[in-house]
């Protein structure tokens, strides 16, 4: 069955994703136990950096869960997870600053962030329907339907690829803001970079996985046509 063999194409993406998850957990577990010399809580550090950047209107709130930190450009809200919000660790400061980087992207009109935010509803719609439509088209041997499914899934691929420059840029901003504000100093920058680089690999893994899945769908569609 071609369905079975096609799954082999996804293995590299799966292995990369597993490695990225392990790297993030390892880096966070290690550096969440390393207190910063400054001793400032992550939430206060974010507030200070945003104010310094003229972005004081952003709300900094405590969220729930582990590593659920995110910035929502729709309501200008930055939420830090429970383990980050009140922490003074190097890991927490890096994660919080990364989200502050997204807030500054929003303020400055960073194009990739704006585009990613704009296509979220379309991507959400496409990700839910792409595979069902593709499978129905495959079963019915109706190529237009399979290509509609492929097209919808391609939106997910585009989203993951656009996410890469957004995340890398936010990390660069985080390092710059942490240094300029005096929140970190000396070798603490290297520790923060390790946490942020590990987190970035999860987005790389997601992009690779999405591209491989798209390639698999295209191969399945062509294989069905030959049959």
Secondary structure as UniProt FT lines:
FT   HELIX           2..6
FT   HELIX           7..10
FT   HELIX           11..31
FT   TURN            32..33
FT   HELIX           42..52
FT   TURN            53..54
FT   TURN            56..57
FT   STRAND          59..62
FT   STRAND          70..72
FT   TURN            73..76
FT   STRAND          77..80
FT   HELIX           82..85
FT   HELIX           90..108
FT   HELIX           111..140
FT   HELIX           143..180
FT   TURN            181..182
FT   TURN            186..187
FT   HELIX           188..226
//
